[in-house]
């Protein structure tokens, strides 16, 4: 079975997204400074942080392609987890800064003038187009790769921020609600923070070799335990080598049976087809001779009689 499990190529998506967002950052920062709009300036800063996030995600995706060697036997796939974590952290910090500035603007009563609403709406409207288009470039990969999901979330969050800025500008122009600019910034920061927290938790979990959220370790255990001749699944480990690759090791206790290549191939294919586990290492023993790092389910423990019969 091939070990080439690289995800789809998103090089063009990253390149296009970075160029579009860099151009828009310049436009938005200039007009935000010109009309003294916190929402526009905050959105420009957020877009700049997202350019850095796209660079990080692209670097992680490129690292997957590096050939494993004797010192890095799994290659550099973990770079995608680091990129996803850095993206989540960067977005959380950016939203914290946005909230802080919005609160300061409200307390100081420094607000945008009513006549600035049209400029704010036009610039932010361009942002909706740019950010939505960039997010769509990563839509097809967000479900299966946490790194790509981080890039998608950044762009979708930017589109939401820009939409909020348009609403704030329209109401400022219509009703004269100049206080709405920082209030909308606060609301957007809260929404994005809530949506990013899950990405942060998952990437941190995977950095510590946690089982990916999409995999049920009990179901994996039961799958192995159901194989013919297996009396116990011992010392089972499941972890992510990258945001789209999962590895597994386990001892299969088989007191009365012999495991040949056909048996091991069937086990490997079941794990791949049912759980998308791409790197499987199984050791067949007649009796568990090493301590398990995790508790063994009661229903799978060998009875005393079975141990004596070995």
C-alpha positions in Angstrom: 0.0 0.0 0.0 1.3 3.4 -1.0 2.4 5.9 1.7 1.9 8.9 -0.6 -1.1 10.6 1.0 -0.4 14.2 0.2 -3.5 16.4 0.1 -4.6 18.3 -3.0 -2.3 21.0 -4.3 -3.4 24.5 -3.2 -0.3 26.4 -4.4 -2.3 28.5 -6.8 -4.9 29.2 -4.2 -2.3 30.4 -1.7 -0.5 32.6 -4.3 -3.8 34.2 -5.5 -5.0 34.7 -2.0 -1.8 36.4 -0.8 -1.6 38.8 -3.8 -5.3 39.8 -3.6 -5.2 40.4 0.2 -1.9 42.3 0.1 -3.4 44.7 -2.5 -6.6 45.1 -0.5 -4.7 45.8 2.7 -3.1 48.8 1.1 -6.4 50.1 -0.2 -8.2 49.6 3.1 -5.5 51.0 5.3 -5.2 54.2 3.2 -9.0 54.9 3.3 -9.3 53.9 6.9 -6.7 56.4 7.8 -8.2 59.0 5.6 -11.7 58.8 7.0 -10.7 57.8 10.6 -12.7 54.6 10.6 -11.7 52.1 13.3 -13.6 49.4 11.5 -11.7 49.9 8.3 -8.3 50.2 10.0 -9.0 47.1 12.1 -10.1 45.2 9.1 -6.9 46.2 7.3 -4.8 45.0 10.2 -6.8 41.8 10.3 -6.2 41.3 6.6 -2.5 41.8 7.1 -2.5 39.1 9.8 -4.3 36.9 7.4 -1.6 37.4 4.7 0.8 36.1 7.3 -1.6 33.3 8.1 -1.8 32.3 4.4 2.0 32.3 4.2 2.2 30.1 7.3 -0.4 27.7 5.9 1.3 27.6 2.5 4.6 26.8 4.2 3.0 24.0 6.1 1.5 22.6 2.8 4.9 22.8 1.1 6.6 21.0 4.0 4.4 18.0 3.4 6.2 17.5 0.0 9.6 17.3 1.6 11.1 13.8 1.4 11.5 11.9 4.7 15.0 10.9 5.7 16.8 8.9 8.3 16.4 11.6 10.9 12.9 12.6 10.0 11.2 9.3 9.2 7.7 10.9 8.9 9.0 13.8 6.9 7.8 17.3 7.8 4.1 16.8 7.9 3.7 18.2 11.4 4.5 21.6 10.0 0.8 21.7 8.8 -0.3 21.3 12.5 2.1 24.0 13.6 0.7 26.3 10.8 -2.9 25.6 11.8 -2.0 26.4 15.5 -0.2 29.6 14.5 -3.1 30.7 12.3 -5.6 30.2 15.2 -3.3 32.0 17.6 -2.8 34.8 15.2 -6.5 35.2 14.6 -7.3 35.2 18.3 -4.7 37.8 19.0 -5.9 40.0 16.2 -9.5 39.8 17.4 -8.3 40.6 21.0 -6.6 43.7 19.6 -9.7 44.7 17.6 -11.9 44.4 20.7 -9.4 46.5 22.8 -9.3 49.3 20.2 -13.1 49.2 19.9 -13.6 49.5 23.6 -11.1 52.4 23.8 -12.9 54.2 20.9 -16.2 53.9 22.7 -14.9 55.2 26.0 -13.1 58.1 24.3 -16.2 58.8 22.2 -13.9 59.1 19.1 -16.2 58.0 16.3 -16.4 58.3 12.6 -18.2 61.2 11.1 -21.5 60.5 9.4 -20.4 61.7 5.9 -17.6 59.1 6.0 -20.2 56.3 5.7 -20.1 56.0 1.9 -16.4 55.6 1.7 -16.5 53.0 4.4 -19.2 51.0 2.6 -17.4 51.1 -0.8 -14.0 50.0 0.6 -15.5 47.3 2.8 -17.7 46.1 -0.1 -14.5 45.5 -2.1 -13.3 43.5 0.9 -16.3 41.2 0.8 -15.6 40.3 -2.8 -11.8 39.8 -2.2 -12.2 37.7 1.0 -15.1 35.6 -0.3 -13.3 34.8 -3.5 -10.2 33.8 -1.5 -12.2 31.7 0.9 -13.8 29.8 -2.0 -10.4 28.8 -3.2 -10.0 26.7 0.0 -13.5 25.5 0.4 -13.0 22.0 -1.0 -10.1 21.2 1.3 -11.5 22.5 4.6 -13.2 19.3 5.7 -10.2 17.0 5.6 -7.2 19.2 6.4 -7.0 21.4 9.5 -4.3 23.5 7.9 -6.5 24.3 4.9 -9.4 24.8 7.2 -7.4 27.5 9.0 -6.8 29.3 5.8 -10.5 29.1 4.8 -11.6 30.3 8.3 -9.3 33.3 8.0 -10.8 34.3 4.7 -14.4 33.6 5.7 -13.8 35.7 8.9 -12.5 38.5 6.8 -15.6 38.5 4.6 -17.7 38.6 7.7 -15.8 41.6 9.1 -16.1 43.4 5.8 -19.9 42.7 5.7 -20.2 44.1 9.3 -18.3 47.2 8.2 -20.7 47.8 5.3 -23.7 47.5 7.7 -22.1 50.0 10.1 -21.3 52.4 7.3 -24.9 52.2 5.9 -26.5 52.8 9.3 -24.1 55.6 10.0 -25.0 57.2 6.7 -28.7 56.7 7.2 -29.3 57.2 10.9 -26.2 59.1 12.0 -25.3 56.3 14.4 -21.6 57.2 14.6 -21.2 54.9 17.7 -22.0 51.9 15.6 -18.5 51.6 14.0 -16.8 50.3 17.2 -19.9 48.4 18.4 -20.0 46.4 15.1 -16.2 45.8 15.5 -16.8 44.3 19.0 -19.6 42.0 17.7 -17.5 40.8 14.8 -14.6 40.1 17.1 -16.8 38.0 19.4 -18.2 35.9 16.5 -14.8 35.2 15.0 -13.3 34.4 18.4 -16.0 31.9 19.0 -15.5 30.3 15.6 -11.7 30.2 15.9 -11.6 28.6 19.4 -12.3 25.2 18.0 -9.5 25.4 15.5 -7.2 26.5 18.3 -8.2 23.6 20.5 -7.9 21.0 17.8 -4.5 22.1 16.6 -3.2 22.2 20.1 -4.6 18.8 20.8 -2.9 17.4 17.7 0.4 19.0 18.7 0.4 16.8 21.8 -0.2 13.7 19.7 -4.0 13.6 20.5 -6.3 11.4 18.5 -7.9 13.5 15.7 -11.4 14.6 16.5 -12.9 12.7 13.5 -11.6 9.4 14.8 -13.3 7.4 17.5 -10.5 5.5 19.3 -13.0 3.0 20.8 -14.3 2.2 17.3 -10.8 1.6 16.1 -10.1 -0.7 19.0 -13.3 -2.7 18.3 -12.4 -2.9 14.7 -9.0 -4.5 15.5 -10.5 -6.7 18.3 -13.0 -8.1 15.8 -10.3 -9.5 13.5 -10.2 -13.3 13.5 -7.9 -14.8 16.1 -7.4 -11.5 18.1 -7.9 -12.0 21.8 -6.8 -8.5 22.9 -5.7 -5.2 21.4 -2.8 -4.0 23.5 -0.9 -0.7 23.6 -3.0 1.1 20.9 -1.7 4.5 19.8 -3.4 6.8 17.3 -1.9 10.2 16.4 -1.7 12.7 13.6 1.6 13.1 11.7 0.0 16.1 9.9 -3.3 17.8 9.5 -4.4 15.2 6.9 -2.4 12.1 7.9 -3.0 9.7 10.8 -0.7 7.0 12.1 -1.5 3.9 14.3 0.5 1.4 16.2 -0.8 -1.5 18.2 0.0 -5.0 19.6 -2.5 -7.7 18.6 -2.5 -10.5 21.1 -3.2 -13.8 19.2 -2.5 -16.8 21.5 -3.7 -19.5 19.1 -3.4 -17.9 15.7 -0.7 -16.9 13.2 -0.9 -13.6 11.3 0.3 -13.8 7.7 0.6 -11.0 5.1 -3.1 -11.4 4.0 -4.3 -10.9 7.6 -2.1 -7.8 8.1 -3.1 -6.4 4.7 -6.8 -6.9 5.5 -6.4 -5.1 8.9 -4.6 -2.2 7.2 -7.2 -1.8 4.5 -10.0 -1.8 7.1 -8.3 0.9 9.1 -7.7 3.0 6.0 -11.2 2.6 4.5 -13.2 3.0 7.8 -11.1 5.6 9.6 -8.7 7.1 6.9 -5.7 6.0 9.0 -2.8 6.0 6.5 0.2 4.6 8.4 -0.4 1.4 10.2 2.1 -0.7 12.2 0.8 -3.9 13.9 2.8 -6.2 16.1 1.4 -9.7 16.6 2.3 -11.4 20.0 1.0 -14.4 21.9 1.1 -12.6 25.2 1.5 -8.9 26.0 5.0 -8.5 27.3 5.2 -4.7 27.5 3.1 -2.3 29.7 0.4 -0.5 27.9 0.5 3.3 27.9 -3.4 3.5 28.0 -5.9 1.4 30.0 -7.1 -1.8 28.3 -10.9 -2.1 27.9 -12.2 -4.8 30.3 -14.0 -6.7 27.6 -10.8 -7.3 25.6 -8.6 -8.5 28.5 -7.4 -12.1 28.3 -8.8 -14.4 30.9 -6.4 -16.3 33.2 -7.2 -19.5 31.5 -6.2 -18.0 28.1 -2.9 -16.9 29.5 -2.2 -20.4 30.9 -3.0 -22.0 27.6 -0.3 -20.0 25.7 
